[in-house]
Every structure is written in C-alpha cells, then in structure tokens.
Amino acid sequence: MTIRTTRARAALNEEALYAYLQAKQPPEHVELQQLREVTRTMPRGRMQIAPEQGHFLAVLARLIGARRTLEIGTFTGYSALAMALALPADGRIVACDVSDEWVGIGRPFWQRAGVADKIDVRIGPAIETIGQLEREGAAGSFDLAFIDADKENMDGYYEGALRLVKPGGLVILDNMLQGGRVIDPDNNDLRTHVVRDLNSKIAADERVDRVLVPIGDGMTLARRRG
C-alpha cells in the first residue's frame, strides 16, 4: 500500500467519522441550521463555530445553570443563539462585537427563535466593553464567558473574563489549536504566537481549573476557583 493511498484512506475515514459524529448529535434548532447555512456562504464564514460546538456550549450552559453570559466575538450570532436557547427565560447574554453589520445578519434568526430579548448586543472593541461592564459593577456577576474574537487580544479577553465571571464561573476560549499551527516551531505569526503563549499560561494558571479539549479548532475550559 502506498503512502498516498494510506493518506487518502485516513482522510476518508476522518470525513466518515465526522459525518457519524454529526449524525449522532441532537437535532439542530431550525433557526440555528438556517443561520449556519447563511453564514457559511459569507467570505468570512469560516469564523463561525461548528454545530457540535454549539451543542457543547448549550450543554455547558445548562450544566452549570447559567443565567448571565458574556460573549466576546458574536459575528453573525450562531453561538449567541445556541446559548440563548439553552438559557432559562430570565437568562441574558451580553454579546460583544465590532460589527453591527455582522450581528444584524443574526438578529432575524434570534427573533424567529424567540430569544432576541435575551441578547444584549454591545458594539465596539471588546476590551472597552469589558472595562465598561466593570465600571457598571458587573465584576464577578457572570456565570459563563465565551471568547471567540480576534486572537491578538486573547490574553486581555481572558483576564477580563476572569474578572467578570463569578467564582465557579466558566470561561471558554475557542480556536486554541489554530489549525495545528501551535505545534509548528517555524510558525511565529502574531495570532499563533499569542494563542501558543496563552495555552502555556492557562496550563499553569492556578486561579482556574482548566482543560484543553480537541473539539472544533480546540476549546479551552477554565473554571474560576473561589
């Protein structure tokens, strides 16, 4: 058997396994599915999380009984919708993004899903929004924070999220494997460098219980200790 044939079979098996994984997920809400299909046609559609990540976020939100959630990086709103659907009737999400145009794509889907009133959109640099939330007295008030924004500021987002979540609260970070670039010693682009350093920092961070899991492009879960 040639190396090329072996690689082709491995790729085929990987695709088949992923299809199996998708088939064994719970049904995707119709508005989530339609929003995902719309977003994937956009030039930057790859920024959207995968459906299994949406299910994962929803289960985590329900598991910890989240009511107050922070999202740093909303894009077209798939992850915000996934979490809003998982929150109780009095649950709220503060959703941060720099583009009202992107967020505007998701708003009709939020409306049709009946959760638009759960999502408080804050347009502007997320670092500034984090500071504003702290000035409003929101430190230690969030149950969960999901970070999926520009990687250059990930360390600042992580530190801000730790201040905003309560003891026992959960911070979730996306794209922590950077498509495998984090293990390439010759890759020192800024995004990869920042994520690589943050992975090392969180691994040694005794302020949190933490784990890096290979779902999507790598997701880190960090539970703030009391």
C-alpha positions, -999 to +999 in steps of 0.1 A: +000+000+000+014+034-010+018+064+013-006+083-009-032+055-006-028+054+032-033+091+035-063+091+012-079+063+033-071+082+065-088+113+051-118+093+041-121+077+075-118+111+091-146+125+070-168+095+076-161+097+114-171+134+114-202+126+094-211+100+120-204+125+149-228+149+132-255+123+127-254+114+164-258+149+177-293+161+189-314+179+162-302+213+154-328+241+160-342+251+126-331+288+131-296+276+141-294+255+110-306+283+087-283+309+102-253+285+098-262+279+062-264+317+055-232+324+073-212+297+056-217+314+022-201+346+035-164+354+027-155+351+064-179+323+071-151+301+085-152+323+116-185+306+126-183+278+152-192+242+141-226+228+150-211+203+176-195+233+193-230+249+195-243+218+212-213+217+235-219+254+246-256+247+252-249+216+273-222+235+294-246+264+299-273+241+312-249+220+332-238+250+353-272+266+354-260+297+336-283+327+337-259+356+329-235+350+300-208+371+283-199+365+247-167+382+232-170+379+195-205+374+182-200+375+144-234+366+129-248+353+161-248+315+158-231+308+192-252+335+209-284+318+196-272+284+207-266+297+242-297+318+244-318+288+235-302+269+264-307+297+290-338+299+312-365+325+305-347+351+327-313+344+312-293+371+294-263+373+272-241+404+268-229+399+232-198+419+222-187+425+186-171+453+165-196+449+135-232+458+137-235+446+101-224+411+111-246+410+141-275+423+121-275+391+100-283+371+131-310+393+146-339+380+124-330+344+134-329+354+171-363+370+167-379+339+150-364+316+176-380+338+203-347+347+222-339+382+209-348+398+242-322+376+259-293+391+239-279+425+248-256+435+219-227+458+227-209+471+195-173+483+199-139+470+209-145+442+234-117+454+257-136+487+261-168+468+267-152+447+294-140+479+311-174+495+308-190+464+324-166+465+353-174+502+358-210+493+358-203+469+387-205+437+367-173+421+381-180+386+395-216+386+381-214+363+350-218+326+351-202+319+318-180+337+292-173+325+257-143+341+239-142+338+201-128+370+188-095+384+174-067+364+187-042+393+191-062+404+222-070+370+236-049+374+267-067+406+276-101+390+269-092+360+291-081+383+320-112+404+316-135+374+315-119+360+347-127+393+365-163+393+352-172+357+360-181+347+395-162+321+415-172+288+400-179+306+367-167+292+334-145+309+307-145+291+273-120+300+247-122+289+210-095+283+183-068+273+208-052+249+184-050+273+154-054+246+128-024+228+143-001+258+139+005+260+176+029+230+173+048+243+143+080+258+157+085+277+124+052+295+127+055+327+146+027+348+132+012+370+158-021+351+162-004+318+166+022+333+190-004+348+212-025+316+214+006+295+220+016+317+249-019+318+263-022+280+262+010+278+283-002+305+306-036+288+312-020+254+317+000+268+346-028+291+359-037+281+395-066+306+395-087+282+375-095+245+369-087+241+332-087+217+303-080+220+266-103+197+245-100+188+208-134+199+197-136+222+167-103+240+165-096+234+202-116+248+231-102+256+265-125+254+295-113+274+326-134+273+358-126+302+381-117+289+415-133+305+446 
